[in-house]
């Protein structure tokens, strides 16, 4: 098991680092971001949006599967 873990660690180290890290760090340095999050709850909006996208994706996946097996027209 340790060999597998080392192999995947080696593979992940070959990949480049995220090009968005500098932008993410700069967003954290915006003044008054905490106050803005108090009025506009960004984390909750992101969670709701992710749940909505997952529900829509699941609907389309089921629709494609049912059409593939010809259960619906």
URHU-V488583 format. One record per pair of residues at least 24 apart in sequence whose ideal C-beta (glycine too) atoms are under 7 Angstrom apart, sorted by the first residue. I is the first residue (numbers start at 1). J is the second residue. D is the distance in whole Angstrom. If there is no record, write none. Layout:
i:I j:J d:D
i:I j:J d:D
This chain:
none
